[in-house]
Amino acid sequence: MIEIDGGERSGSGTIVRDCIGFAVLLREGLHLKNIRTKRDKPGLRAQHLRAIQACGDICSGTLTGGQVGSREISFTPGTSIRDGEFRWDIGTAGSTIMLATTIIPLSLFSEGFSKHVITGGLFQDFAPSAFHLQKVLLPVLKGMGARVDLTILRPGYVPQGGGIIEITVEPVQRPLRPIKMQKQGNILQIDGVALASLLKERKVAERMAVQCARVLEENGYPSKVDILDDTKENPAYGSTSVQAGAALALWAETDNHCLIGSDMAGARGRSAEFIGKGTAKNLLEDIHSGGTVDRHLADQLIPFAALAEGWSTFVVPRMTAHVDTRLWLAREMLGAETEVEGNIVKIKGIGYRK
């Protein structure tokens, strides 16, 4: 078995998700210890456990020690990666997007077309949002040869969750292409979406969009932010959220084909104006850093670059514990080569094939 210490580097749940996915692709057993030992609530949380179980479902794997709170597990993958339709319910407001990014690399190398329907949270702090996955990560992966689509069926927020997404994945027939994002270039346009569920009377979506556009305009960047009011009479998507909530997302496109995103979810005591200003400010920070990816995309791309064929290069806004951790794991488990020169990240992928 591959032995991994989950307390290394950031000691985060990212190690859990990446480890399991890599083990499935490598067809090797995994022993993971010291899971999330540096966190306030160490061990597996519901969203981590569901991600592991989803990987097990896809490959007919076997999990030992898997329960909420577990700090040590063993996982033995099956001999193939199944296609078809899968449904998972996290059971909490835990991130559906974290689960989606765990299983997407597996389904890219599955036997055929896959559809995954996932229930849980779509917009929350400390996790990528459904908008960021849909508008930033997936378009970048498309440039690598991955055909993955996300459809929001119902918004879902903290604390009740209940949001639903549908992920469809076409398997690749050859290794992923490397990422070549060395210069940011000029900003062509900034788009966005302001979503508010069951909050139309307070004009939350409109207020987020107006404040956001104002900050961007003051800094010389015109923008187009769509306003979506999710109501029982007129659901923004397939059906209305089970609770009130809000989310704002922005994404900037450059003439060098870079996508830089920023997003923020609503929370108790967090005004619409605060969300609008904060989301715009974070986007501007990443743009002004010269990065060719945003602070979230910076680490999300690492597993895909490690699986791709050849050298990937991109510029991060700043080095983070998540970037360092995922680079370490790509070396440790996959054998990818990595180099970091200031804010420039280079990864020589292993050219993974089915």
C-alpha positions as CSV (number, residue, x, y, z in Angstrom):
1,M,0.0,0.0,0.0
2,I,1.0,3.6,-0.6
3,E,1.6,5.2,2.8
4,I,0.6,8.9,3.2
5,D,0.6,11.1,6.3
6,G,-2.4,13.3,6.2
7,G,-0.8,15.6,8.7
8,E,1.9,16.7,6.3
9,R,2.0,20.2,4.8
10,S,-1.4,21.9,5.1
11,G,-2.9,18.8,6.7
12,S,-6.2,19.6,5.0
13,G,-9.0,17.6,3.5
14,T,-7.5,18.3,0.1
15,I,-4.9,15.6,0.9
16,V,-7.8,13.1,1.5
17,R,-9.5,13.8,-1.8
18,D,-6.3,13.9,-3.9
19,C,-5.0,10.7,-2.3
20,I,-8.1,8.7,-3.0
21,G,-8.3,9.9,-6.6
22,F,-4.7,9.2,-7.3
23,A,-4.9,5.7,-5.7
24,V,-7.8,4.8,-8.0
25,L,-5.9,6.0,-11.1
26,L,-2.8,4.1,-10.0
27,R,-4.8,1.0,-9.1
28,E,-2.9,0.8,-5.8
29,G,-4.0,0.5,-2.2
30,L,-3.7,3.5,0.1
31,H,-3.1,3.8,3.8
32,L,-3.8,7.3,5.0
33,K,-3.1,8.3,8.6
34,N,-3.3,11.5,10.7
35,I,-6.3,12.8,8.7
36,R,-6.9,16.6,9.2
37,T,-5.0,16.5,12.5
38,K,-4.2,20.2,12.3
39,R,-7.9,21.2,12.0
40,D,-10.2,22.3,14.8
41,K,-12.3,19.2,14.1
42,P,-9.8,16.6,13.1
43,G,-10.6,13.5,11.1
44,L,-13.1,13.0,8.3
45,R,-16.1,15.2,8.0
46,A,-19.2,14.2,6.1
47,Q,-18.1,15.8,2.8
48,H,-14.7,14.0,2.9
49,L,-16.3,10.7,3.7
50,R,-18.8,11.0,0.8
51,A,-16.0,11.9,-1.6
52,I,-14.2,8.7,-0.6
53,Q,-17.3,6.6,-0.9
54,A,-18.0,8.2,-4.4
55,C,-14.6,7.1,-5.6
56,G,-15.3,3.7,-4.2
57,D,-18.6,3.5,-6.0
58,I,-16.9,4.5,-9.3
59,C,-14.1,1.9,-9.1
60,S,-15.8,-0.8,-6.9
61,G,-13.2,-0.1,-4.2
62,T,-13.1,-1.2,-0.6
63,L,-12.9,1.3,2.4
64,T,-11.7,0.3,5.8
65,G,-12.2,2.7,8.8
66,G,-14.4,5.1,7.0
67,Q,-16.7,7.0,9.3
68,V,-17.1,10.6,10.3
69,G,-14.3,11.5,12.7
70,S,-11.9,8.8,11.4
71,R,-8.3,9.8,11.4
72,E,-7.0,6.7,9.6
73,I,-8.3,4.8,6.7
74,S,-7.3,2.1,4.2
75,F,-8.6,2.1,0.7
76,T,-8.3,-0.6,-2.0
77,P,-9.4,0.4,-5.5
78,G,-11.1,-1.9,-7.9
79,T,-9.6,-2.8,-11.3
80,S,-11.6,-0.5,-13.5
81,I,-13.3,2.9,-13.5
82,R,-17.0,2.6,-14.2
83,D,-19.0,4.9,-16.4
84,G,-22.8,5.5,-16.2
85,E,-25.0,7.5,-13.8
86,F,-24.2,8.1,-10.2
87,R,-26.1,10.0,-7.4
88,W,-24.7,11.1,-4.1
89,D,-26.2,13.1,-1.2
90,I,-23.7,14.6,1.2
91,G,-26.4,14.9,3.8
92,T,-25.2,18.3,5.0
93,A,-24.3,21.7,3.4
94,G,-20.9,20.2,2.7
95,S,-19.4,21.1,-0.7
96,T,-20.8,19.4,-3.7
97,I,-18.0,21.0,-5.7
98,M,-15.3,19.4,-3.7
99,L,-16.8,16.1,-4.4
100,A,-17.2,16.9,-8.1
101,T,-13.5,17.9,-8.5
102,T,-12.6,14.6,-6.8
103,I,-14.4,12.4,-9.2
104,I,-13.9,14.4,-12.4
105,P,-10.3,13.1,-12.9
106,L,-11.5,9.5,-12.5
107,S,-14.4,9.9,-15.0
108,L,-12.1,11.4,-17.6
109,F,-10.4,8.0,-17.7
110,S,-13.5,5.9,-17.3
111,E,-14.9,3.3,-19.7
112,G,-17.5,5.7,-21.1
113,F,-19.8,8.7,-20.6
114,S,-20.6,9.5,-17.0
115,K,-23.3,11.6,-15.3
116,H,-23.1,12.5,-11.6
117,V,-25.9,14.1,-9.6
118,I,-24.7,15.5,-6.3
119,T,-26.8,17.0,-3.5
120,G,-25.4,19.3,-0.8
121,G,-24.0,22.8,-0.6
122,L,-23.1,24.8,-3.7
123,F,-22.0,28.1,-2.2
124,Q,-20.1,28.5,1.1
125,D,-16.9,29.7,2.5
126,F,-13.6,27.7,2.3
127,A,-14.8,25.8,-0.8
128,P,-15.0,26.6,-4.5
129,S,-18.4,27.7,-5.7
130,A,-20.5,26.1,-8.4
131,F,-20.0,29.3,-10.4
132,H,-16.3,29.1,-10.2
133,L,-16.2,25.5,-11.4
134,Q,-18.7,26.3,-14.2
135,K,-17.2,29.5,-15.5
136,V,-13.4,29.2,-14.7
137,L,-12.1,25.7,-14.0
138,L,-14.1,23.7,-16.5
139,P,-13.3,26.1,-19.4
140,V,-9.6,25.9,-18.6
141,L,-9.8,22.1,-18.5
142,K,-11.5,22.2,-21.9
143,G,-8.3,23.7,-23.2
144,M,-6.5,20.6,-21.9
145,G,-8.9,18.3,-23.8
146,A,-11.4,17.6,-21.1
147,R,-15.1,17.8,-21.9
148,V,-16.9,18.3,-18.6
149,D,-20.2,20.3,-18.1
150,L,-21.9,21.5,-14.9
151,T,-25.6,22.2,-14.6
152,I,-27.1,23.8,-11.5
153,L,-30.4,22.1,-10.8
154,R,-31.1,23.8,-7.4
155,P,-29.0,26.4,-5.4
156,G,-27.9,25.3,-2.0
157,Y,-26.4,27.2,0.9
158,V,-25.2,26.9,4.5
159,P,-26.7,25.6,6.8
160,Q,-29.3,23.5,5.1
161,G,-27.6,22.6,1.9
162,G,-30.1,20.8,-0.4
163,G,-28.5,22.2,-3.6
164,I,-28.2,19.9,-6.6
165,I,-25.7,19.9,-9.4
166,E,-25.3,17.6,-12.4
167,I,-21.8,16.9,-13.8
168,T,-21.4,15.2,-17.2
169,V,-18.0,13.9,-18.3
170,E,-16.8,12.6,-21.6
171,P,-13.8,10.2,-21.3
172,V,-10.6,11.3,-23.0
173,Q,-9.0,9.1,-25.6
174,R,-5.5,10.4,-25.1
175,P,-3.5,12.1,-22.3
176,L,-4.6,15.6,-21.2
177,R,-2.7,18.5,-22.8
178,P,-0.4,20.6,-20.6
179,I,-1.3,24.1,-19.4
180,K,0.6,27.0,-21.0
181,M,-0.3,30.2,-19.2
182,Q,2.9,32.2,-18.9
183,K,1.6,35.8,-19.4
184,Q,-1.6,37.3,-18.2
185,G,-2.2,39.6,-21.1
186,N,-4.8,42.3,-21.3
187,I,-8.3,42.0,-19.7
188,L,-10.9,41.6,-22.5
189,Q,-14.0,41.5,-20.3
190,I,-15.3,40.9,-16.9
191,D,-18.5,38.9,-16.5
192,G,-20.4,37.8,-13.4
193,V,-23.6,36.5,-11.8
194,A,-25.3,37.7,-8.7
195,L,-27.7,35.1,-7.3
196,A,-30.1,35.5,-4.4
197,S,-32.7,32.9,-3.3
198,L,-35.9,34.0,-1.5
199,L,-34.5,37.5,-1.0
200,K,-36.0,39.4,-3.9
201,E,-37.9,41.9,-1.6
202,R,-34.5,43.0,-0.1
203,K,-33.0,43.3,-3.6
204,V,-29.9,41.4,-2.5
205,A,-28.9,40.2,-5.9
206,E,-29.2,43.7,-7.4
207,R,-27.3,45.3,-4.5
208,M,-24.4,42.9,-4.8
209,A,-24.2,43.5,-8.6
210,V,-24.3,47.3,-8.3
211,Q,-21.7,47.5,-5.6
212,C,-19.4,45.1,-7.4
213,A,-19.7,46.9,-10.7
214,R,-19.0,50.2,-9.0
215,V,-15.7,49.0,-7.5
216,L,-14.6,47.6,-10.8
217,E,-15.6,50.7,-12.8
218,E,-13.6,52.9,-10.3
219,N,-10.6,50.8,-11.1
220,G,-11.0,51.1,-14.9
221,Y,-12.8,47.8,-15.6
222,P,-16.3,47.8,-17.0
223,S,-18.3,44.6,-16.2
224,K,-21.5,42.8,-17.0
225,V,-23.1,41.1,-14.0
226,D,-26.3,39.1,-14.5
227,I,-28.9,39.4,-11.7
228,L,-30.7,36.1,-10.8
229,D,-33.5,36.2,-8.3
230,D,-34.5,32.7,-7.2
231,T,-38.1,32.8,-6.1
232,K,-40.8,30.2,-5.5
233,E,-42.8,31.8,-8.3
234,N,-39.8,32.0,-10.7
235,P,-36.9,29.6,-9.8
236,A,-33.6,30.7,-11.2
237,Y,-32.8,27.1,-12.0
238,G,-34.8,23.8,-12.0
239,S,-36.2,24.4,-8.5
240,T,-35.9,27.0,-5.7
241,S,-33.4,26.7,-2.9
242,V,-34.7,25.2,0.4
243,Q,-33.5,28.3,2.2
244,A,-32.6,31.9,1.7
245,G,-29.1,32.6,0.5
246,A,-26.9,34.5,-1.9
247,A,-23.7,34.1,-3.9
248,L,-21.7,36.4,-6.2
249,A,-19.1,35.4,-8.8
250,L,-16.9,37.2,-11.3
251,W,-14.6,36.0,-14.0
252,A,-12.1,38.0,-16.1
253,E,-10.9,36.8,-19.5
254,T,-7.7,38.0,-21.1
255,D,-6.3,38.1,-24.6
256,N,-3.9,35.3,-23.6
257,H,-6.8,33.0,-22.9
258,C,-6.5,33.3,-19.1
259,L,-9.5,33.1,-16.8
260,I,-9.3,34.8,-13.4
261,G,-12.2,34.3,-11.0
262,S,-13.5,35.6,-7.7
263,D,-16.6,34.6,-5.7
264,M,-18.2,35.0,-2.3
265,A,-21.2,33.4,-0.6
266,G,-23.7,35.1,1.7
267,A,-23.5,34.6,5.4
268,R,-25.2,35.9,8.6
269,G,-24.2,39.5,9.2
270,R,-22.6,39.8,5.7
271,S,-24.3,42.6,3.7
272,A,-24.9,42.5,0.0
273,E,-22.7,45.6,-0.3
274,F,-19.9,43.8,1.6
275,I,-20.1,40.8,-0.8
276,G,-20.1,43.0,-3.9
277,K,-17.1,45.0,-2.7
278,G,-15.1,42.0,-1.4
279,T,-15.6,39.9,-4.5
280,A,-14.5,42.8,-6.8
281,K,-11.5,43.6,-4.5
282,N,-10.3,40.0,-4.5
283,L,-10.5,39.8,-8.3
284,L,-8.6,43.1,-8.6
285,E,-5.9,41.8,-6.3
286,D,-5.3,38.6,-8.4
287,I,-5.4,40.6,-11.6
288,H,-2.8,43.2,-10.3
289,S,-0.6,40.3,-9.1
290,G,0.1,39.4,-12.7
291,G,-1.2,35.9,-12.1
292,T,-2.4,33.9,-15.0
293,V,-4.8,32.0,-12.7
294,D,-6.7,33.1,-9.6
295,R,-6.0,32.1,-6.0
296,H,-8.3,29.2,-6.2
297,L,-7.6,27.9,-9.6
298,A,-3.9,28.0,-8.6
299,D,-4.2,24.7,-6.7
300,Q,-7.2,23.2,-8.4
301,L,-5.2,22.8,-11.7
302,I,-2.3,20.9,-10.1
303,P,-3.8,17.3,-10.2
304,F,-4.8,17.8,-13.8
305,A,-1.4,19.2,-14.8
306,A,0.3,16.3,-13.0
307,L,-1.7,13.8,-15.1
308,A,-1.2,15.7,-18.3
309,E,1.6,15.0,-20.9
310,G,4.5,17.4,-20.8
311,W,5.3,20.6,-18.9
312,S,2.6,22.9,-17.7
313,T,3.4,26.4,-16.7
314,F,1.2,29.0,-14.9
315,V,1.7,32.0,-12.7
316,V,-0.1,32.1,-9.3
317,P,-1.1,35.3,-7.5
318,R,0.8,34.0,-4.5
319,M,2.1,30.7,-3.1
320,T,-0.2,29.1,-0.6
321,A,-0.3,26.1,1.7
322,H,-2.7,24.4,-0.7
323,V,-0.5,24.9,-3.7
324,D,2.5,23.6,-1.8
325,T,0.5,20.6,-0.5
326,R,-0.9,19.6,-3.9
327,L,2.5,19.9,-5.5
328,W,4.0,17.7,-2.8
329,L,1.3,15.1,-3.3
330,A,1.6,15.1,-7.1
331,R,5.3,14.3,-6.6
332,E,4.8,11.8,-3.8
333,M,2.1,9.7,-5.4
334,L,2.2,10.3,-9.1
335,G,5.9,10.9,-9.6
336,A,5.3,14.2,-11.4
337,E,8.2,16.7,-11.5
338,T,7.5,20.2,-10.1
339,E,9.5,23.4,-10.1
340,V,8.6,26.7,-8.4
341,E,10.4,30.0,-9.3
342,G,8.9,32.9,-7.4
343,N,5.2,32.8,-8.4
344,I,5.8,30.6,-11.5
345,V,4.7,27.0,-11.1
346,K,5.9,24.3,-13.5
347,I,4.7,20.7,-13.5
348,K,5.9,17.9,-15.7
349,G,2.9,15.6,-15.9
350,I,3.1,11.8,-16.2
351,G,1.0,11.6,-19.4
352,Y,-1.5,9.3,-17.7
353,R,-3.4,7.0,-20.1
354,K,-6.3,4.6,-19.5
